[in-house]
Amino acid sequence: MTIQGIERPTPWGIDLLEEALKIQSLTGQEHNLAEFLRGVMESKGFEAYVDGSGSSVGILGKGSKQIVMMGHMDTVPGIVPVRRENGCLYGRGAVDAKGPLCGFVLAAAALKEEIEASDWQVVVIGATEEESAYSKGANHAASRFRPDLCIIGEPSGSGGITLGYKGRMLIEGDFTRGSQHTAAPGPSVTETALRLWDQVKSVAEKFNEGREKVFDQILPSLRRVNSSDSGLVEECRLVIGLRLPLDYSPYEAENMVRNWVARARRDGTLPDTVSSTIRFIGHESAYKSTKESLLARALVAAIREEGIRPAFKNKTGTADFNVVGPIWNCPMVAYGPGDSALDHTPHEHVPIEEFERGVRVLTSALRKIIAS
């Protein structure tokens, strides 16, 4: 196949991940990687194409039962030079989440003949825009597939199996008023804006009372505060992030904020002189699957074959897991080699041995599933 204009053998094993890491794929700029993966999968016998969302899709088998293995191609900004060092492969996406995605391609391709002889169809998806609030690729896939089982490609460690992710929502607030002398009585527009943050924190603290597990708590974060004064208009914009538990939906959070704004207008906490616009972005409810499934049991057995004790996990972040889980409503886990603590960091890397172990686990688990 042609890679970066040069005719080469199809990269395979750890070489596949290394080539994928060399292709920059920021959110919204995944086309080159999508085409690369399409070509790789096509060369290995997949029915492969790039879909309407820009995701790279590969399909093996025509069975009546379907398993979808979906990882994301996009990465956050920041160049981590691609290199092998001390038994590790460095590069942006090595962990989050080109590593898990390439593992899916390798595992499925290794079982091509077995899949085609079985009653299963295996779909590998390299999804677009997971790192945004919109999950373009996952939403597109959610309307086009109806799997019996699903694995989401996110780092869990080769011995870990993730069953649940918290929900999330972003709150953007813009507050403006006519400029005033700094000696004028009353709070500044920035102080007024921060009353929204105080309210969100207060609600979270009350909700979290008696809840020891972080997965069960509301986790608010003040992402940004930007203020300015042109001499005519005083402005403040703040962005608040919420990580939400299973029993508190993003729509409840939105209603909480809207109700507070209405009360604050009535009691003067938000003065009539201050204009406010509140936006709510990225509504994703928390979602948790079960460990009592063919999928989870197959992964547990495959991990034990590696001499590792399996560990079930719940994550405080979000993933495409949250997008497709409520729609597909099938047994689902997130799995992938790598340490999630390295996500988005300047030293993102995966030990080569860890990556290869993860591929073996995926291959063994997939074999157990299609033989069922």
VOGU-3710 file (C-alpha; in Angstrom, 3 decimals, decimal comma):
1> mtiqgierpt> 0,000/0,000/0,000  1,037/3,632/-0,361  1,979/5,364/2,877  2,821/9,084/2,682  3,446/8,771/-1,042  5,794/5,779/-0,791  4,897/2,232/-1,724  5,532/0,026/1,305  4,303/-3,230/2,778  1,249/-2,822/4,970
11> pwgidlleea> 2,516/-1,894/8,457  1,500/-4,439/11,039  1,778/-5,058/14,764  3,422/-2,187/16,614  4,458/-0,727/13,230  0,780/-0,092/12,459  0,396/2,024/15,573  3,633/3,866/14,895  2,491/4,825/11,376  -0,897/5,915/12,745
21> lkiqsltgqe> 0,819/8,129/15,317  2,798/9,860/12,565  -0,439/11,009/10,935  -1,695/14,085/12,758  -5,435/13,846/13,365  -6,724/16,703/15,464  -10,468/16,854/15,964  -12,048/17,711/12,620  -8,829/16,853/10,767  -8,984/13,057/10,735
31> hnlaeflrgv> -9,278/12,508/6,960  -5,695/11,374/6,324  -5,775/8,869/9,157  -9,215/7,637/8,081  -7,921/6,919/4,587  -4,797/5,266/5,958  -6,826/2,921/8,164  -9,273/2,232/5,353  -6,367/1,163/3,152  -4,869/-1,029/5,863
41> meskgfeayv> -8,166/-2,764/6,560  -8,910/-3,217/2,870  -5,503/-4,844/2,383  -6,398/-7,346/5,118  -9,685/-8,368/3,542  -12,139/-6,073/5,327  -14,983/-4,414/3,485  -13,607/-0,954/4,208  -14,840/2,580/3,588  -14,940/6,093/5,017
51> dgsgssvgil> -18,492/6,918/6,068  -20,477/10,149/5,978  -19,053/11,343/9,285  -15,475/10,824/8,123  -15,042/7,697/10,248  -13,026/4,768/8,923  -15,091/1,571/8,920  -14,015/-2,032/8,320  -16,351/-5,041/8,280  -15,581/-8,749/8,401
61> gkgskqivmm> -18,183/-11,505/8,122  -21,868/-11,610/7,298  -23,270/-13,368/10,370  -26,583/-12,570/11,995  -24,874/-11,421/15,227  -22,738/-8,305/15,325  -19,968/-6,928/17,499  -18,834/-3,340/17,040  -15,322/-2,340/18,122  -15,134/1,447/18,040
71> ghmdtvpgiv> -12,191/3,661/18,921  -11,579/7,271/17,998  -9,045/8,690/15,587  -8,918/12,278/16,771  -6,496/13,619/19,354  -6,164/16,726/21,455  -3,578/19,316/20,342  0,058/19,044/21,273  2,859/17,361/19,368  4,500/14,422/21,131
81> pvrrengcly> 7,411/13,369/18,872  6,878/9,817/17,628  9,714/7,620/18,796  10,600/4,299/20,401  12,420/4,741/23,655  13,164/2,311/26,502  10,682/-0,232/25,197  7,896/2,341/24,788  6,251/3,980/21,776  5,653/7,694/22,204
91> grgavdakgp> 3,242/9,880/20,270  -0,002/11,817/20,584  -2,737/9,180/20,591  -0,526/6,268/21,687  -2,903/5,856/24,624  -5,897/8,018/23,719  -6,926/6,357/21,557  -5,026/5,236/18,445  -3,480/2,425/20,482  -6,807/0,754/21,344
101> lcgfvlaaaa> -8,129/1,383/17,813  -5,115/-0,209/16,121  -5,493/-3,101/18,562  -9,028/-3,636/17,236  -7,789/-3,766/13,642  -5,030/-6,231/14,510  -7,278/-8,525/16,553  -10,092/-8,651/13,999  -7,729/-9,226/11,076  -6,028/-12,091/12,910
111> lkeeieasdw> -9,378/-13,890/13,053  -10,633/-13,107/9,555  -11,213/-16,715/8,487  -12,786/-17,682/11,806  -15,121/-14,694/11,692  -16,213/-15,443/8,142  -16,942/-19,061/9,106  -18,990/-18,013/12,134  -22,439/-16,506/12,679  -20,843/-13,194/13,655
121> qvvvigatee> -20,038/-9,962/11,889  -17,224/-7,808/13,288  -17,283/-4,054/12,636  -14,225/-1,915/13,420  -14,830/1,849/13,498  -12,271/4,627/13,767  -14,615/7,398/14,860  -14,278/11,148/14,375  -14,553/14,015/16,841  -14,712/12,108/20,135
131> esayskganh> -12,554/14,771/21,760  -15,193/17,415/20,965  -18,528/17,882/22,688  -20,335/16,444/19,670  -18,954/12,914/19,046  -19,727/13,139/15,344  -18,516/9,661/14,408  -20,217/7,874/17,287  -23,545/9,594/16,646  -23,342/8,608/12,982
141> aasrfrpdlc> -22,540/4,993/13,850  -25,309/4,874/16,467  -27,929/5,365/13,771  -26,486/2,791/11,385  -25,517/-0,231/13,460  -27,374/-2,332/16,027  -24,724/-4,548/17,617  -25,274/-7,417/20,013  -21,999/-6,528/21,760  -19,742/-3,466/21,726
151> iigepsgsgg> -16,184/-2,662/22,791  -15,195/1,013/22,971  -11,495/1,666/22,453  -10,232/3,603/25,462  -7,212/2,911/27,681  -8,097/0,614/30,557  -4,739/-1,099/30,858  -4,331/-4,550/29,361  -5,746/-6,067/32,554  -8,609/-3,610/33,034
161> itlgykgrml> -12,209/-3,655/31,817  -14,211/-0,434/32,046  -17,938/-0,840/32,679  -19,080/2,727/33,246  -18,416/6,381/32,480  -19,739/9,469/34,176  -21,928/11,904/32,278  -20,946/15,451/31,421  -22,137/18,852/30,367  -20,509/22,229/29,714
171> iegdftrgsq> -22,088/25,482/30,867  -21,005/28,671/29,101  -22,125/31,962/30,620  -21,702/35,437/29,107  -22,367/38,422/31,381  -22,230/42,054/30,210  -23,105/45,564/31,422  -22,127/49,121/30,719  -18,716/50,072/32,076  -18,594/51,681/35,521
181> htaapgpsvt> -15,918/53,346/37,581  -14,099/50,820/39,746  -15,076/52,875/42,793  -18,772/52,496/41,996  -20,743/50,576/44,642  -21,751/46,942/44,075  -20,059/43,869/42,596  -18,196/43,892/39,300  -19,624/41,954/36,369  -16,975/39,292/37,030
191> etalrlwdqv> -18,085/38,929/40,625  -21,688/38,689/39,426  -20,770/35,981/36,898  -18,965/33,978/39,547  -22,199/33,727/41,513  -23,231/31,109/38,954  -20,112/29,109/39,793  -20,892/29,453/43,500  -24,390/28,086/42,874  -23,133/25,073/40,903
201> ksvaekfneg> -20,545/24,288/43,591  -23,179/24,581/46,305  -25,554/22,180/44,569  -22,725/19,688/44,010  -21,574/19,836/47,623  -25,088/19,212/48,932  -25,698/16,367/46,439  -22,391/14,710/47,306  -23,013/14,530/51,046  -22,656/10,911/52,162
211> rekvfdqilp> -21,480/9,752/48,723  -18,000/8,318/49,164  -17,392/7,041/45,637  -16,274/9,647/43,129  -18,261/7,845/40,423  -21,442/8,671/42,387  -20,694/12,380/42,830  -21,260/15,566/40,848  -17,809/16,902/39,961  -17,849/20,579/38,922
221> slrrvnssds> -14,824/22,373/37,496  -14,298/26,010/36,585  -12,663/25,657/33,172  -12,188/29,296/32,148  -12,912/32,844/33,279  -12,229/35,667/30,828  -13,093/39,279/31,585  -12,578/42,524/29,717  -13,564/46,179/29,819  -13,560/48,220/26,621
231> glveecrlvi> -14,347/51,426/28,475  -17,915/51,141/27,238  -18,826/47,533/27,973  -17,686/45,334/30,836  -17,790/41,599/30,001  -17,131/38,256/31,650  -17,346/34,783/30,163  -16,992/31,659/32,239  -17,047/27,989/31,301  -18,066/25,391/33,869
241> glrlpldysp> -17,634/21,659/33,344  -19,772/19,061/35,075  -19,033/15,359/35,483  -22,291/13,697/36,438  -23,302/10,432/38,157  -25,852/7,904/36,992  -28,660/9,479/39,030  -28,201/13,113/37,949  -28,739/13,808/34,266  -27,372/16,765/32,292
251> yeaenmvrnw> -30,951/17,905/31,816  -31,421/18,102/35,589  -28,244/20,178/35,732  -29,535/22,470/32,986  -32,854/22,959/34,807  -30,983/23,687/38,028  -29,055/26,512/36,344  -32,108/27,924/34,552  -34,074/27,951/37,811  -31,232/29,679/39,614
261> vararrdgtl> -31,037/32,384/36,937  -34,777/33,018/37,271  -34,529/33,282/41,080  -31,408/35,434/40,866  -33,218/37,852/38,601  -36,085/38,118/41,046  -33,962/38,630/44,166  -31,348/40,896/42,578  -28,433/38,440/42,704  -28,296/39,061/38,958
271> pdtvsstirf> -29,023/42,811/38,722  -31,154/44,204/35,904  -28,089/46,120/34,721  -26,308/42,857/33,847  -27,282/40,951/30,709  -26,674/37,212/30,756  -26,675/34,444/28,160  -26,278/30,849/29,309  -25,529/27,990/26,914  -25,518/24,257/27,629
281> ighesaykst> -23,273/22,045/25,497  -22,534/18,340/25,203  -25,353/16,699/27,133  -24,118/13,181/27,853  -25,705/11,064/30,563  -23,647/8,653/32,639  -23,857/5,081/31,468  -22,898/1,759/33,007  -23,042/-1,725/31,555  -22,961/-5,111/33,269
291> kesllaralv> -20,116/-7,517/33,940  -22,556/-10,426/33,634  -22,284/-10,773/29,859  -20,613/-12,927/27,226  -18,407/-9,958/26,358  -17,158/-9,309/29,891  -16,643/-13,020/30,590  -14,621/-13,441/27,390  -12,351/-10,536/28,305  -11,908/-11,797/31,863
301> aaireegirp> -10,858/-15,221/30,579  -8,500/-13,703/28,003  -6,842/-11,464/30,609  -6,345/-14,414/32,941  -4,622/-16,283/30,115  -1,975/-13,545/30,266  -1,388/-14,269/33,945  -3,038/-11,021/35,014  -5,835/-10,523/37,510  -8,732/-8,742/35,721
311> afknktgtad> -9,961/-5,485/37,238  -13,352/-3,890/36,554  -13,329/-0,099/36,486  -15,628/2,907/36,374  -14,219/6,103/34,868  -14,864/9,679/35,942  -14,432/10,916/32,372  -16,695/10,428/29,377  -16,280/8,618/26,077  -18,246/7,501/23,025
321> fnvvgpiwnc> -19,458/4,850/25,488  -21,928/7,477/26,757  -23,170/8,257/23,249  -23,923/4,794/21,891  -24,644/2,969/25,154  -28,195/4,259/25,716  -29,035/3,797/22,012  -27,615/0,329/21,420  -28,484/-0,905/24,916  -26,301/-3,989/24,530
331> pmvaygpgds> -23,517/-5,412/26,707  -20,645/-2,953/26,388  -17,196/-2,405/27,830  -14,307/-0,073/27,157  -10,948/-1,740/26,707  -7,523/-0,858/25,441  -3,839/-1,045/26,313  -2,235/1,932/27,986  -2,404/4,022/31,139  -5,239/6,566/31,025
341> aldhtphehv> -3,235/8,832/33,359  -1,111/9,616/30,278  -4,115/10,896/28,270  -3,519/14,413/26,907  -0,079/14,687/28,553  3,183/15,820/26,915  4,771/12,404/27,550  1,971/10,188/26,183  3,296/6,712/25,426  2,485/3,020/25,628
351> pieefergvr> 4,966/0,268/26,526  5,285/-1,954/23,451  4,891/-5,070/25,593  1,666/-3,622/27,056  0,294/-2,871/23,585  1,081/-6,373/22,329  -0,481/-7,919/25,430  -3,642/-5,885/24,841  -3,825/-7,139/21,252  -3,485/-10,729/22,450
361> vltsalrkii> -6,281/-10,199/24,980  -8,560/-8,714/22,318  -7,793/-11,523/19,892  -8,442/-14,226/22,469  -11,647/-12,603/23,715  -12,943/-12,113/20,182  -12,183/-15,761/19,370  -14,171/-16,881/22,415  -17,114/-14,698/21,385  -17,323/-15,826/17,780
371> as> -17,012/-19,461/18,860  -20,003/-19,093/21,186
//
